[in-house]
Amino acid sequence: MSDDQVSLHVWRVPRRAVGSAMLRMAFARRHLSAVRFGKFMGTGTGSTFGPGDTDLTRWAAITVSDEPVRFPVWDAIAERQARVDLEPLVSRGSWSGHSPFRPTGGKTDGMVVALTRARLRPTRALRFWRAIGPVAREVADAPGLLARFGVGEAPIGWQGTVSVWRSTADLTTFAYRQPEHRAVIARTPADGWYAEELFARFAVREIVGDRTVLGWINEMADEELTER
């Protein structure tokens, strides 16, 4: 097991606090001085991945550190929040020139989180958005999907997805057996959409807070969490 403290932090703010959230984003680096790697991100539903998908009432951060990280300035404006503590199992690619996650190569029988992140080439963005629409619709109905939302460091071109799955088997079934997703994977090398990309899979160590902030869509998972 990795000694890294990897956490996904998500906040839901009231509409009256959207301006305060955007101001915090402007000075986000000040709040990351104690972490080895960290990114603050806006979010969306993950339905279209375009600028129209943006959700200004939900914000997120991913951190890698030696000790647990908290963000009281964000907690102060949030009406709901959640933190997902993660163990990196697999990580491929880079993020802002870094390989932030040190994968253990381990396995888990429990829930997993998939994180995708890419920096789109401006000349390929429109083609990418056209191709990704069917995949977004397909994932919404995927068996074993517990939650999903889009993330991005900017409204256009710097984007990704976070999805929570009941098991590795459910994630793998979607990734390699659903026709639309397989088609996009096959097109990626030839179309050259990405200037930089990263995929990581994590075991869920703990979820603290309000799961609805994550876009929780499967209440059957409540029993699984309670048993743990």
N, C-alpha and C positions, 0 to 999 in steps of 0.2 A: 504494500500500500504506500502511495506517495505521501511524503510529509507536507507537501504543499497544501495550503488552505485555499481552495478554489471555490468561489461563491458567485452565484448569480443573484443580484439584488434587483427587486422590481417594486416600483412605487406607483400607486394610483393617486393623483392629486385632483382636488375639485377644480372646476373651470376657473374659479376666481384666482387660483394659484398658478395658472399656466404661465403667466408672466414671471413669477418668482422661479418657476422651474427652468424657464429659458435663461434667466439670469444666472442660475446655478450652473447650467450647462456652459455658459460663456467663461466661467471661472473653474471649470471641472478639474483642471490639472492641479489646482491647489489642494484638492481633496484626495489626490492620489500619491502624495509624497511618501506615504508609509507602505506602499505596495510595490511588489516586484514587477507586476504588469497590471494595467487596469485601463478600462475603456468605459466611458459613459455613452449611452445611446438613447436615441428616440425609439419609439416603437410604432407598429401598425398591426393590423389584423393578420397580415400575411396572405391576404386574398389576391392582391394584384401586384405587390412589390413596387408599385409606382408611387409618385408623390401624393396621389390622391388617397393612398392607404394610411397616411399618417394619423396617429392617435396622440394628440397633444396632452391628454390627461394621464398618459402612462409613460414612465421613463425607467431605464434599466442601467445596470452597471455589471461588468464582469471583472473580478479581481483575482489575482494570484499573489499570495503573501505568505509570510512565515507565521503570522498570528491572525486571529479573527479580525475582520475589518467591519467597522460600523460607520454609518454616515448620518449623524444626528441632524445635520442641516437639511437633509432630504426627509428624514423622518418627521421633522417639525412641520412640513407642509403637506405630508401625505395623509389621506384619509384611510387608506389601506396599504398594506405592504407585505412582501414576502421575501424570504431568503432561502435559496436552494444551495445547500452545501454539496459539493461534487468531488468525485474521484475520477481523474482522467484515465480512461482505458485505452483510447486510440486517438491520435492526433496527427493529421497530415496537412502540410502547407504552412503558410506564414500569415502573420497579421502585423501590418506596418513594419515589415522586415524582421519580425521576431517569430520564434517558435515558442509561444508562451506556456504551453502545457506540457508537462513531462509525463507521458503515458506510462502506466504500470504494465500494460499488456494483459491485465487481469480480466476476469469474467464476473458476471453478477447474475443472480437469479431474480433480482428485483427490478425496479424501475430504472430507466435510462433516459438521459437527455442527449439529444443530438443538436449540435450547434454548427451552422454553416455561416460562413462569412465570405464576402467577395467584394473586390473593387472592380467595378465594371469599366471596360473601355468605353469612352464616350461615344465612339462611332458605332458601337455594337449594342448600346443600351436598349434602343427601341426594338431591335430584333429579339433581344433577351426577354423583354417584357411580354412580347407576343407569344413566345414559346413557353413561358413559365405559367401562363394562365391556366391551362388544362391541368398542370401538376398541382397547383394550389387547390383546384376544385377536387382533384383526386384524393389529396391527403386529408381533406376535411371528413371524408367518409372511411378513412383507413381503420381497420380493426386494430384495437389496442392503443389508439391515440388518446392521450389523456388531456393534453393542452398544447397549444401552439400560438405563436405570435411572431411578427416580423420585427427585426431590429435594424438600426442603421446609425452610422456616425454622421450622416448628412442625408437630407431628404432624397437626393438623387445620386446614384452611382456607388454608394458605400453602404451595402445592405446585406442582410442575412436573415436567418430564421432560427428560432429556438422551438424545439418540440420535445414534449415529454411522452414517453411510451411506457406501456405496462411491462414490456420485456424486450430484451435484445432480439428475440425471435420476431416480435411484431414489427420492430423497426426494419429488420433485415428483409422481411417479407414485402414491406412497402417499397423499400429502396430498390430491390432487384426483381420484383415480380409484377409490379404495377406498370402497365404498358406506357403511360405517358411519362412517368419518371424515368423509365429505362431509355425512352427515346431521347429525352433531354441529356442524360448522361452520355449517350452515344454521340450526340451532336457537339458536345462541349469542346473536344479537342479541335475539331475542324472549324467551328464557328469562332473560336478564340474570344469568347465573351469577356473573360476575366484578365485583368492585369495582375491580380493577386487573389489567391483563394485559400480557404482553410476549412477543413471538416474535422470535428472532434466529437467523440462519444464519451459520455461520462456515466458512471454509476451514481445514483442519488443516495447520498449519505443521510440527508435529513432535509425536510421542508419545514420551515418555521414561518408562521404568519398565515395570511389569508390566501388560500390557493386560487380563489377566483381572480386575483390580480394576474395570475399566469394564463388566464383564459381557460380555466378548467372546464372540460366538457363531458367528463365521464364520472358520474357520481358513484359508480360501482367501485371505483378505486378507493373510496372512503373506507370500505371494509378492509382493504389490503393495508392501508396506512395504519388503521386502528390495531390490526393484528401485529404490526411491527412495533 
